[in-house]
Amino acid sequence: MVRDLSDAFRRVMWYVLAGTRGGATRVRIIALLKERPYNVNQLSSAMHMDYKTIQHHIKLLEENRLIYSSGEKKYGAVYFTTQLLEQNAETFSEIARKVNPEIQVSAQKKAEGGAEEKGAKQLKGKGGN
């Protein structure tokens, strides 16, 4: 029975994240929520997307048990990934790689960008213009 639930949830994940329009956006939302909790406004700012668009994706993710809120359905409610999603992290990673490959390397790019920026600042300080 547990295996059936897990298989069914994987199919839901594939459908919601890879089989429908907006899947790449939903993958990005989940990737952010895996790092830390956000509210809709914070997600909207972090993703440079319209508040109502994020709200729509949040609703779909909640309905499909990929995320849950901190309680009241009010402005400022904070969202988290569900235990069920965390238990299927491998499937999420597989989907993310196929739908939005940038998700997987974003941390690496930030680290490289930070190192380049630091090097440029050091050169500037030594008369490197």
Residue frames as a rotation matrix with the C-alpha (Angstrom) as fourth column:
MET 1
0.565 0.825 0.000 0.00
0.825 -0.565 0.000 0.00
0.000 0.000 -1.000 0.00
VAL 2
0.449 -0.484 -0.751 2.81
0.128 -0.797 0.590 2.45
-0.885 -0.360 -0.296 0.89
ARG 3
-0.628 -0.706 0.328 4.56
0.390 0.080 0.917 1.63
-0.674 0.704 0.225 -2.37
ASP 4
-0.081 0.698 0.712 1.33
0.991 -0.017 0.130 2.36
0.103 0.716 -0.690 -4.28
LEU 5
0.801 0.358 -0.480 1.13
0.468 -0.874 0.131 5.78
-0.373 -0.329 -0.867 -2.61
SER 6
0.017 -0.901 -0.434 4.75
0.027 -0.434 0.901 6.54
-0.999 -0.027 0.017 -3.44
ASP 7
-0.660 -0.211 0.721 4.31
0.667 0.278 0.691 5.45
-0.347 0.937 -0.043 -7.08
ALA 8
0.333 0.873 0.356 1.14
0.937 -0.349 -0.019 7.50
0.108 0.340 -0.934 -7.38
PHE 9
0.688 -0.126 -0.715 2.87
0.237 -0.892 0.384 10.54
-0.687 -0.433 -0.584 -5.87
ARG 10
-0.448 -0.894 0.027 5.75
0.243 -0.092 0.966 10.20
-0.861 0.439 0.258 -8.34
ARG 11
-0.386 0.389 0.837 3.26
0.921 0.109 0.375 10.21
0.055 0.915 -0.400 -11.20
VAL 12
0.736 0.642 -0.215 1.62
0.666 -0.744 0.059 13.33
-0.122 -0.187 -0.975 -9.76
MET 13
0.236 -0.743 -0.626 5.05
0.129 -0.614 0.778 14.97
-0.963 -0.264 -0.049 -9.51
TRP 14
-0.687 -0.505 0.522 5.86
0.538 0.127 0.833 14.18
-0.487 0.854 0.184 -13.14
TYR 15
0.032 0.790 0.612 2.49
0.975 -0.161 0.156 15.51
0.222 0.591 -0.775 -14.26
VAL 16
0.823 0.378 -0.423 2.52
0.509 -0.822 0.255 18.74
-0.251 -0.425 -0.870 -12.19
LEU 17
0.355 -0.784 -0.510 6.19
-0.072 -0.567 0.821 19.57
-0.932 -0.254 -0.258 -12.75
ALA 18
-0.695 -0.719 -0.003 6.93
-0.097 0.090 0.991 18.23
-0.713 0.689 -0.132 -16.22
GLY 19
-0.645 0.462 0.609 3.65
0.738 0.584 0.338 17.45
-0.199 0.667 -0.718 -17.95
THR 20
0.501 0.865 0.019 1.90
0.855 -0.491 -0.167 20.80
-0.135 0.100 -0.986 -17.80
ARG 21
0.184 -0.382 0.906 2.60
0.360 -0.831 -0.424 24.40
0.915 0.404 -0.015 -18.74
GLY 22
0.534 -0.017 0.845 4.29
-0.609 -0.701 0.371 26.24
0.586 -0.713 -0.385 -15.90
GLY 23
0.895 -0.191 -0.404 6.17
0.352 0.858 0.374 23.17
0.275 -0.477 0.835 -14.71
ALA 24
-0.058 -0.988 0.140 9.53
0.675 -0.142 -0.724 24.94
0.736 0.052 0.675 -14.89
THR 25
-0.156 0.089 0.984 8.19
-0.469 -0.883 0.005 27.76
0.869 -0.461 0.179 -12.70
ARG 26
0.826 0.522 0.215 6.87
-0.448 0.375 0.811 25.24
0.343 -0.766 0.543 -10.17
VAL 27
0.557 -0.726 -0.403 10.26
0.695 0.673 -0.251 23.50
0.453 -0.141 0.880 -10.12
ARG 28
-0.353 -0.705 0.615 11.93
0.229 -0.702 -0.674 26.86
0.907 -0.097 0.410 -9.38
ILE 29
0.274 0.542 0.794 9.45
-0.688 -0.466 0.556 27.54
0.672 -0.699 0.245 -6.55
ILE 30
0.973 0.098 -0.210 10.12
0.049 0.798 0.600 24.15
0.227 -0.594 0.772 -4.96
ALA 31
0.179 -0.980 -0.084 13.88
0.717 0.189 -0.671 24.61
0.674 0.060 0.736 -5.34
LEU 32
-0.332 -0.252 0.909 13.64
-0.284 -0.892 -0.351 27.90
0.900 -0.374 0.225 -3.44
LEU 33
0.546 0.645 0.534 11.40
-0.713 0.024 0.701 26.39
0.439 -0.764 0.473 -0.76
LYS 34
0.755 -0.364 -0.545 13.86
0.443 0.896 0.015 23.54
0.483 -0.253 0.838 -0.26
GLU 35
-0.308 -0.911 0.275 16.46
0.414 -0.388 -0.823 26.18
0.857 -0.140 0.497 0.71
ARG 36
-0.963 0.080 -0.256 14.20
0.204 -0.399 -0.894 28.04
-0.174 -0.913 0.368 3.17
PRO 37
-0.085 0.996 0.021 10.54
0.914 0.087 -0.397 28.96
-0.398 -0.015 -0.917 3.76
TYR 38
-0.988 -0.105 0.112 9.07
0.144 -0.882 0.448 31.84
0.052 0.459 0.887 1.73
ASN 39
-0.092 0.983 -0.162 5.75
0.245 -0.135 -0.960 33.63
-0.965 -0.128 -0.228 1.51
VAL 40
0.469 0.343 0.814 4.16
0.833 0.134 -0.537 34.47
-0.293 0.930 -0.222 -1.86
ASN 41
0.988 -0.098 -0.117 5.48
-0.121 -0.969 -0.217 38.03
-0.092 0.229 -0.969 -1.85
GLN 42
0.238 -0.963 0.125 9.04
-0.536 -0.023 0.844 36.87
-0.810 -0.268 -0.522 -1.14
LEU 43
-0.082 -0.205 0.975 8.83
0.571 0.793 0.215 34.24
-0.817 0.574 0.052 -3.89
SER 44
0.803 0.458 0.382 7.47
0.578 -0.441 -0.686 36.86
-0.146 0.772 -0.619 -6.29
SER 45
0.803 -0.557 -0.210 10.44
-0.528 -0.830 0.180 39.14
-0.275 -0.033 -0.961 -5.55
ALA 46
0.003 -0.864 0.504 13.04
-0.327 0.475 0.817 36.36
-0.945 -0.168 -0.281 -5.63
MET 47
-0.182 0.001 0.983 11.75
0.696 0.707 0.128 35.04
-0.695 0.707 -0.129 -8.96
HIS 48
-0.803 -0.081 -0.591 10.98
-0.215 -0.885 0.414 38.46
-0.556 0.459 0.693 -10.50
MET 49
-0.766 0.637 0.087 7.46
0.434 0.412 0.801 37.30
0.474 0.651 -0.592 -11.34
ASP 50
-0.347 0.756 0.554 3.97
-0.515 -0.648 0.561 38.69
0.784 -0.091 0.614 -10.78
TYR 51
-0.731 0.104 0.674 2.42
-0.653 0.178 -0.736 38.02
-0.197 -0.979 -0.062 -7.36
LYS 52
0.295 0.952 0.086 -0.78
-0.838 0.301 -0.454 36.55
-0.458 0.062 0.887 -8.86
THR 53
0.368 -0.251 -0.895 1.25
-0.644 0.626 -0.441 34.17
0.671 0.738 0.069 -11.05
ILE 54
-0.739 -0.673 -0.032 3.15
-0.397 0.473 -0.787 32.85
0.545 -0.568 -0.616 -8.03
GLN 55
-0.447 0.673 0.589 -0.13
-0.768 0.048 -0.638 32.59
-0.458 -0.738 0.496 -6.12
HIS 56
0.538 0.647 -0.540 -1.57
-0.840 0.468 -0.275 30.41
0.075 0.601 0.795 -8.91
HIS 57
0.011 -0.632 -0.775 1.44
-0.388 0.712 -0.586 28.06
0.922 0.307 -0.237 -8.89
ILE 58
-0.830 -0.268 0.489 1.41
-0.536 0.136 -0.833 27.87
0.157 -0.954 -0.257 -5.07
LYS 59
0.054 0.946 0.319 -2.25
-0.917 0.173 -0.359 26.83
-0.395 -0.273 0.877 -5.17
LEU 60
0.614 0.142 -0.776 -1.48
-0.601 0.721 -0.344 24.00
0.511 0.678 0.528 -7.63
LEU 61
-0.401 -0.854 -0.332 1.51
-0.316 0.469 -0.824 22.83
0.860 -0.225 -0.458 -5.61
GLU 62
-0.692 0.225 0.686 -0.57
-0.702 0.011 -0.712 22.81
-0.167 -0.974 0.151 -2.41
GLU 63
0.372 0.924 -0.085 -3.47
-0.910 0.345 -0.232 20.96
-0.185 0.164 0.969 -4.03
ASN 64
0.648 -0.191 -0.737 -1.05
-0.318 0.812 -0.490 18.25
0.692 0.552 0.465 -5.15
ARG 65
0.992 -0.125 0.015 0.63
0.026 0.322 0.946 17.95
-0.124 -0.938 0.323 -1.73
LEU 66
0.346 -0.922 0.172 4.06
0.668 0.114 -0.735 19.14
0.659 0.369 0.656 -2.88
ILE 67
-0.776 -0.516 0.363 4.06
0.115 -0.681 -0.723 22.10
0.620 -0.520 0.588 -0.45
TYR 68
0.214 0.844 -0.492 2.05
0.884 0.046 0.464 23.26
0.414 -0.535 -0.736 2.56
SER 69
0.058 -0.126 0.990 1.54
-0.076 -0.990 -0.121 26.57
0.995 -0.068 -0.067 4.34
SER 70
-0.848 -0.530 -0.018 2.29
0.038 -0.027 -0.999 27.60
0.529 -0.847 0.044 7.89
GLY 71
-0.705 0.644 -0.297 -1.37
0.505 0.163 -0.848 27.70
-0.497 -0.748 -0.440 8.80
GLU 72
0.187 0.869 -0.458 -3.82
0.247 -0.493 -0.834 30.46
-0.951 0.043 -0.307 7.96
LYS 73
-0.098 -0.113 0.989 -4.47
0.992 0.074 0.106 31.22
-0.085 0.991 0.105 4.30
LYS 74
0.830 0.306 -0.467 -3.71
0.327 -0.944 -0.037 34.89
-0.452 -0.122 -0.884 4.69
TYR 75
0.737 -0.631 0.241 -1.25
-0.158 -0.507 -0.847 37.30
0.657 0.587 -0.474 3.19
GLY 76
0.101 -0.809 0.580 2.14
-0.951 -0.250 -0.182 36.42
0.292 -0.533 -0.794 4.61
ALA 77
0.862 0.187 0.471 1.51
-0.337 0.906 0.256 32.67
-0.379 -0.379 0.844 5.01
VAL 78
-0.112 -0.982 -0.151 4.85
-0.936 0.054 0.347 30.88
-0.333 0.180 -0.926 4.81
TYR 79
0.825 0.419 -0.379 5.29
-0.551 0.746 -0.374 27.80
0.126 0.517 0.847 2.60
PHE 80
-0.150 -0.812 0.563 7.37
-0.765 0.456 0.455 24.66
-0.626 -0.363 -0.690 3.11
THR 81
-0.366 0.009 -0.930 8.00
-0.699 0.657 0.282 21.49
0.614 0.753 -0.234 1.12
THR 82
0.642 0.696 0.322 6.04
-0.749 0.479 0.458 18.46
0.164 -0.535 0.829 2.33
GLN 83
-0.023 -0.587 0.809 7.51
-0.638 0.632 0.440 15.35
-0.769 -0.507 -0.389 3.90
LEU 84
0.614 0.349 0.708 6.17
0.270 0.750 -0.604 13.40
-0.742 0.562 0.366 0.93
LEU 85
0.941 -0.333 -0.058 8.18
-0.206 -0.428 -0.880 15.59
0.268 0.840 -0.471 -1.45
GLU 86
0.226 -0.905 0.362 11.29
-0.970 -0.176 0.166 15.23
-0.086 -0.388 -0.918 0.71
GLN 87
0.148 -0.104 0.984 10.88
-0.257 0.956 0.140 11.44
-0.955 -0.273 0.115 0.66
ASN 88
0.625 0.121 0.771 10.83
0.665 0.437 -0.606 11.64
-0.410 0.892 0.193 -3.14
ALA 89
0.485 -0.511 -0.710 13.75
-0.287 -0.860 0.423 14.07
-0.826 -0.001 -0.564 -3.44
GLU 90
-0.552 -0.721 0.419 15.48
0.137 0.418 0.898 11.85
-0.823 0.553 -0.132 -6.00
THR 91
-0.053 0.635 0.771 12.46
0.974 0.205 -0.101 11.99
-0.222 0.745 -0.629 -8.30
PHE 92
0.830 0.333 -0.449 12.25
0.291 -0.943 -0.161 15.77
-0.477 0.003 -0.879 -7.86
SER 93
0.016 -0.916 -0.402 15.94
-0.288 -0.389 0.875 16.12
-0.958 0.101 -0.270 -8.79
GLU 94
-0.584 -0.178 0.792 15.42
0.583 0.587 0.562 13.99
-0.564 0.790 -0.239 -11.89
ILE 95
0.410 0.822 0.394 12.44
0.902 -0.302 -0.308 16.09
-0.135 0.482 -0.866 -12.96
ALA 96
0.709 -0.172 -0.683 14.28
0.031 -0.961 0.275 19.35
-0.704 -0.216 -0.676 -12.20
ARG 97
-0.387 -0.921 0.041 17.24
0.018 0.037 0.999 18.31
-0.922 0.387 0.002 -14.36
LYS 98
-0.492 0.254 0.832 14.92
0.842 0.382 0.381 17.60
-0.221 0.888 -0.402 -17.29
VAL 99
0.513 0.844 0.156 12.62
0.858 -0.507 -0.082 20.61
0.010 0.176 -0.984 -16.89
ASN 100
0.936 -0.184 0.300 15.04
-0.185 -0.982 -0.023 23.30
0.298 -0.034 -0.954 -15.76
PRO 101
0.491 -0.805 -0.333 18.74
0.695 0.592 -0.408 22.31
0.525 -0.031 0.850 -15.87
GLU 102
-0.091 -0.531 0.843 19.76
-0.100 -0.837 -0.538 25.72
0.991 -0.133 0.023 -14.47
ILE 103
0.771 0.457 0.443 18.31
-0.483 -0.033 0.875 24.74
0.414 -0.889 0.195 -11.07
GLN 104
0.880 -0.404 -0.250 21.03
0.467 0.833 0.298 22.14
0.088 -0.378 0.921 -10.56
VAL 105
-0.031 -0.986 0.163 23.95
0.929 -0.089 -0.360 24.46
0.369 0.140 0.919 -11.27
SER 106
0.611 0.336 0.717 22.62
0.192 -0.941 0.277 27.70
0.768 -0.031 -0.640 -9.79
ALA 107
0.949 -0.300 -0.091 24.58
0.051 -0.139 0.989 27.29
-0.310 -0.944 -0.116 -6.54
GLN 108
0.184 -0.924 0.334 27.74
0.862 0.315 0.397 26.52
-0.472 0.215 0.855 -8.51
LYS 109
0.113 -0.090 0.989 27.25
0.761 -0.633 -0.145 29.59
0.639 0.769 -0.003 -10.74
LYS 110
0.914 0.250 0.319 26.74
-0.009 -0.775 0.632 31.80
0.405 -0.581 -0.706 -7.67
ALA 111
0.700 -0.709 -0.089 29.96
0.332 0.212 0.919 30.48
-0.632 -0.673 0.383 -6.14
GLU 112
-0.062 -0.735 0.675 31.89
0.989 0.047 0.142 31.04
-0.136 0.677 0.724 -9.37
GLY 113
0.376 0.300 0.877 30.36
0.519 -0.852 0.069 34.50
0.768 0.429 -0.476 -9.83
GLY 114
1.000 -0.001 -0.023 31.29
0.020 -0.476 0.879 35.43
-0.012 -0.879 -0.476 -6.27
ALA 115
0.336 -0.940 0.063 34.88
0.637 0.276 0.720 34.31
-0.694 -0.201 0.691 -6.82
GLU 116
-0.080 -0.333 0.940 35.13
0.947 -0.320 -0.033 36.28
0.311 0.887 0.341 -10.08
GLU 117
0.703 0.427 0.568 33.67
0.248 -0.897 0.367 39.38
0.666 -0.117 -0.737 -8.44
LYS 118
0.882 -0.423 -0.209 36.09
0.176 -0.117 0.977 39.08
-0.438 -0.898 -0.029 -5.51
GLY 119
0.036 -0.909 0.415 39.03
0.889 0.219 0.403 38.72
-0.457 0.354 0.816 -7.92
ALA 120
0.131 0.093 0.987 37.91
0.746 -0.665 -0.037 41.78
0.653 0.741 -0.156 -9.88
LYS 121
0.953 0.243 0.180 37.69
0.057 -0.728 0.683 43.83
0.297 -0.641 -0.708 -6.68
GLN 122
0.577 -0.808 -0.120 41.17
0.436 0.180 0.882 42.72
-0.691 -0.561 0.456 -5.68
LEU 123
-0.130 -0.606 0.785 42.54
0.991 -0.091 0.094 43.74
0.015 0.791 0.612 -9.09
LYS 124
0.528 0.416 0.741 40.83
0.449 -0.877 0.172 47.12
0.721 0.242 -0.649 -8.81
GLY 125
0.987 -0.128 -0.099 42.41
0.042 -0.389 0.920 47.70
-0.156 -0.913 -0.378 -5.43
LYS 126
0.210 -0.970 0.123 45.87
0.521 0.218 0.825 46.94
-0.827 -0.109 0.552 -6.90
GLY 127
-0.218 -0.275 -0.936 45.50
-0.460 -0.817 0.347 49.42
-0.861 0.506 0.051 -9.72
GLY 128
-0.795 -0.081 0.601 44.05
0.366 0.726 0.583 46.89
-0.483 0.683 -0.547 -12.15
ASN 129
-0.828 0.511 -0.233 41.24
-0.560 -0.722 0.406 49.30
0.038 0.466 0.884 -13.09
